[in-house]
Amino acid sequence: MKTFIPPAVALLLVACGGESAEPAEASAAAAHITAEASAMSGPFDVASVPLSKAELPAFPYIDAPEGFHLTGTKTLELERKYVFPHGATEAVEGRYHHGRVMVSDSGAEWNETLLLSRLDARIRALGGVRLFDGAMPQSARALLESENPRFAQDLYDPAPYRFRQYALRTGKALIWVEIGYGYNAPMIDLTVLEQSLPVAA
């Protein structure tokens, strides 16, 4: 019996250079697409982010991919930051890491599309789902003006550019990963915040 592969999964497989996949791989890809669609619809619910089954590296969990490097890194035991699930604005707190990703070879051409693709693949491989991609919501811009939060000082320029935010859930934490991109400079901002979750009784 032939295994049915949903169109969205088939497109993903072709993009990865394959024409077919083992049933288990197709099932896993379909499950991830379904989970991301669920996490991006309706009011945000932590439970909509599937538990990661990956073995996570040490904090901050995400590093610059091949051909790029992190610079100007900063790690704080506690920081407060805005996240935008479904376009809403929420403030979260937790262990924090920020850095700027730049091309490693100073003579190489800056390729933001390649960098975003490699980061996206790395985050998804760890079980992350994308919750937002776009310009900062107006509600967040208003908070930036009224509160002038410290984390905004780490960003190249938060207001006019774009943000991609992912969530990765473990048994103890919700890990937010944010990519600030579309700058008029050859770099992106990469931020990770680990928000502790209540321990189930």
Disulfide bonds with the S-S distance in Angstrom:
none
